[in-house]
Amino acid sequence: MAAATIATSSLQSQDQPQAPPPQPQTKIPDRGPRLDDDLVRDFVIAGHGNLDKVKEMLAQQPALLNATWDWGGGDWETALGGASHMGNAPIAEYLLSKGARMDVFCATMLGKTEIVKAFLADDPNVVNLKGPHTIPLIRHARAGKQDAIAEMLLAKGAKE
């Protein structure tokens, strides 16, 4: 009886679709050691208003360009994010010239109307996005003295 059970079990498994062989795990590339937390925090702080320090730190450690700092509770910020909500166009433009990643908050603060319009056309809910420190998009327009963009955002339902 045991032989019949083994034979039946073997036949059943041949009729069943076989699972594909396991795929190898994707290897995470080694990018070197993590940046020092204090260095990242200091760079993000400098991004709010100290162009000379931003230039100096970036010259010493180019990997800081897009580094993010978590202020707590998932409140992530880059130096560009800090410059954007502070209305600091010179720092934002410098960071962008070095390859920082433009986002809708920076585009709004710098008056890049076509970029902001494209975001809004893609998703009207962008009008009330919040950036670092839960600062709304319209406050980025106000920080950059972008009155036309602020009015456009208000017309589309922005909340201050």
RAPE-V233750 format. One record per pair of residues at least 12 apart in sequence whose ideal C-beta (glycine too) atoms are under 10 Angstrom apart, sorted by the first residue. I is the first residue (numbers start at 1). J is the second residue. If there is no record, write none. Layout:
# RAPE-V233750
i,j
I,J
I,J
This chain:
# RAPE-V233750
i,j
31,63
32,63
34,63
34,67
35,61
35,63
35,64
35,67
36,61
36,64
37,67
37,69
37,70
38,69
39,57
39,60
39,61
39,63
39,64
39,67
39,69
40,57
40,61
40,63
40,64
40,67
40,68
40,69
40,70
40,78
40,79
41,67
41,69
41,70
41,71
41,77
42,57
42,64
42,69
42,79
43,57
43,58
43,60
43,61
43,63
43,64
43,65
43,67
43,69
43,78
43,79
43,82
44,64
44,67
44,68
44,69
44,70
44,71
44,76
44,77
44,78
44,79
44,80
44,81
44,82
44,83
44,132
45,69
45,77
45,79
45,82
46,58
46,64
46,79
46,82
46,83
46,91
47,64
47,67
47,69
47,77
47,78
47,79
47,80
47,81
47,82
47,83
47,84
47,86
47,88
47,91
47,92
47,94
47,95
47,100
48,77
48,79
48,81
48,82
48,83
48,84
48,85
48,86
48,88
48,91
49,82
49,83
49,86
49,87
49,88
49,90
49,91
50,79
50,88
50,91
51,83
51,88
51,90
51,91
51,93
51,94
51,95
53,79
53,91
54,79
54,80
54,82
54,83
54,88
54,90
54,91
54,94
54,95
54,98
55,91
55,94
55,95
55,98
57,79
58,79
58,94
58,95
58,98
58,100
59,98
62,98
62,99
64,78
64,79
64,95
64,98
65,78
65,79
65,80
65,95
65,98
65,99
65,100
65,101
66,78
66,79
66,80
66,95
66,98
66,99
66,100
66,101
67,79
68,80
68,81
68,132
69,81
69,82
69,132
71,132
71,133
75,131
75,132
75,133
75,134
76,131
76,132
77,131
77,132
77,133
77,135
78,95
78,100
78,101
78,103
78,106
78,132
79,91
79,92
79,94
79,95
79,100
80,92
80,94
80,95
80,96
80,98
80,100
80,101
80,102
80,103
80,105
80,106
80,109
81,95
81,100
81,103
81,105
81,106
81,131
81,132
81,133
81,135
81,140
82,95
82,131
82,132
82,133
83,95
83,96
83,100
83,105
83,106
83,109
83,110
83,143
83,144
84,102
84,103
84,104
84,105
84,106
84,107
84,108
84,109
84,110
84,131
84,132
84,135
84,140
84,143
84,144
85,105
85,106
85,108
85,109
85,131
85,132
85,133
85,135
85,136
85,137
85,139
85,140
85,142
85,143
85,144
86,109
86,135
86,140
86,143
86,144
87,109
87,110
87,139
87,140
87,141
87,142
87,143
87,144
87,145
87,146
88,109
88,143
88,144
89,106
89,109
89,110
89,111
89,143
89,144
89,145
92,105
92,106
92,107
92,109
92,110
92,144
93,106
93,110
96,110
102,115
103,115
103,119
103,129
103,131
103,140
104,116
104,118
104,119
104,120
104,126
104,129
104,131
104,137
104,140
105,129
105,130
105,131
105,132
105,135
105,136
105,137
105,139
105,140
105,141
105,143
105,144
106,131
106,140
106,144
107,119
107,137
107,140
107,144
107,146
107,149
108,126
108,129
108,131
108,137
108,138
108,139
108,140
108,141
108,142
108,143
108,144
108,146
108,149
108,150
108,152
108,153
109,131
109,137
109,139
109,140
109,141
109,142
109,143
109,144
109,145
109,146
109,149
110,140
110,141
110,144
110,146
110,149
111,141
111,144
111,145
111,146
111,147
111,148
111,149
112,144
112,146
112,149
113,146
113,148
113,149
113,152
116,137
116,140
116,141
116,146
116,149
116,152
116,153
117,149
117,152
117,156
119,137
120,137
120,152
120,153
120,156
124,156
124,157
125,157
126,153
126,156
126,158
127,152
127,153
127,154
127,155
127,156
127,157
127,158
127,159
128,153
128,156
128,157
128,158
128,159
129,158
136,153
136,158
136,159
136,160
137,149
137,150
137,153
137,158
137,159
138,150
138,151
138,152
138,153
138,154
138,156
138,158
138,159
138,160
139,153
139,158
139,160
140,153
141,153
141,154
141,158
142,160
